[in-house]
Amino acid sequence: MSYNKEIIENIDNVNLYLEKDEKTRVLREQLAKQLNEYRNTLNYMATDAPLGTLCLPPVIENALLEHGCLRIYDLFDLDFTKVKGLGVRRIGDLTTCLDKFFSML
């Protein structure tokens, strides 16, 4: 009888372990999801920064300001070739500054 009792206790321990393991998995998934949402929120908030954050040369920054771009997120989906005062070289400098900015996020 003692042997059967030990087996039953071991089975109960295994069941408890499996339940804890499942709860841990669910908690990890929830944490990963919340951290991802938090990261996305921070990335969006960072792009709400003024253009001066990019440390652009004054010529490029002035061209963007004249085009109506005040914040970094204004540069999303912007066709840089349509901005007066931006040539190939300046567009290259602008994209380099944007790459540096986004690599810091």
Secondary structure, 3 states (H helix, E strand, C coil): CHHHHHHHHHHHHHHHHHHHHHHHHHHHHHHHHHHHHHHHHHHHHHCCCEHHHHCCCHHHHHHHHHCCCCEHHHHCCCCHHHCCCCCHHHHHHHHHHHHHHHHHC
